[in-house]
Amino acid sequence: MIEFVPISTMAPMEPMTPMHDAGTQIAINTEDASFLDVFKGLVNNVVETNEQVDRDAIDLMLGNIDDLAQVQTNIEKANMAVDLLVTVKNEAVSAYNTIINMQV
């Protein structure tokens, strides 16, 4: 059984930071952020982490990387970003289907 929680009782989300530069934060006003903004942020995160993995693969083949642990960390970040995006997408589709199937 699905339990609905009023949006007013939910805690606001923290601003997301890009994976390639953890020192800077993206300015997202969480009060005005729509689901589309959050989803776009997740997609951008997946794109950025995959680009970093591609750069790491090229540098590894060229012999420009000495730290294999960092390469593995970047691969895991990319995997987690994809898993998070897929999970959010699946939950959104599930919620949509639940709403569509409600009897009015």
N, C-alpha and C positions, 0 to 999 in steps of 0.2 A: 504494500500500500504506500502511496506517495503522500508525503506530508508537505504541505505548502507553508512556507515561512514568509511572513510579510517583509517586503523590501525594507521598510523603515527600521526593522530590528536587526538587519544585517550590518556587519562591520564594513567600513569602506575599504577598498583595495589599496594596497601600497603602490606607488608609482613604479613602473617597470623600468629596468635599466638594460641597455643593450649589452649583449654578451661580449662584444669585441672590446669595449672600453667600460669597465665596471666603475670607473671614477666619475663618470658623468651620468646624470639621470635625465630621463625624458620627462618633460613637464606635462603631466596629465592631471587635469582637474577631475578627481574621482567623483565629484558631485555631478558633473556634467558629462561624464564619460558614458557613452552608450555601449551596448553589447557589440555593435559594429566596430567601435574604436578599440575595444579590448581584443576582439577577434583579429582585427588588422594588426595590432601589436603582436599577437601570438604568431601570425603568419610572417611578419617581418622578422621576428626572433628566429623562426625556423630557417628563413632565407639566409640571415646573417650567420647563423651557426654552421649551416651547410657550406656557405662560401668559405668560412674559416677552415673547415675540414678539407675542402678542395685545395686551398692554399697550402695547408700542412702536408697534404699528399704530394703536391708538386715539389715542395721544399724537401720532403723526405727522399723523394726519388733523385733529386739533384744533390743530395748530401749536405744540405744547408741546415739541417736540424740535428742537434745533439741531445735534446731532451725528449725522449720518447714518452715520458710520463705526461708531458703537456699535450702531446698529440692524442694520447689516449683520453685525457681529460676533455679535450675539445670534441672528440668523437662521442663521448658519453653525454656531453652537454647537448649536442645535436640530436642524439637519440631521445633524450628527455624532452627536448623542445617539441619534437615530432609527436611523442607520446602524449604530451599535455595538449597539444593542438587537436589530436584525434579524440582524446577524451572529452574535451570541451565541445567539439563538434557533435559527438555521439550523444552527449547529454542534452544539447540544444535540440537535436532532431527528436530525441525521446520526449522532451517536454512539449515540443510542437505537436507530435503525434498524440500525446495525451490530451492536449487542449482540443485538437481537432475531433477526437473521438468522444468528447464530453457530450452528454445529453443536456439540451437546454430546455 
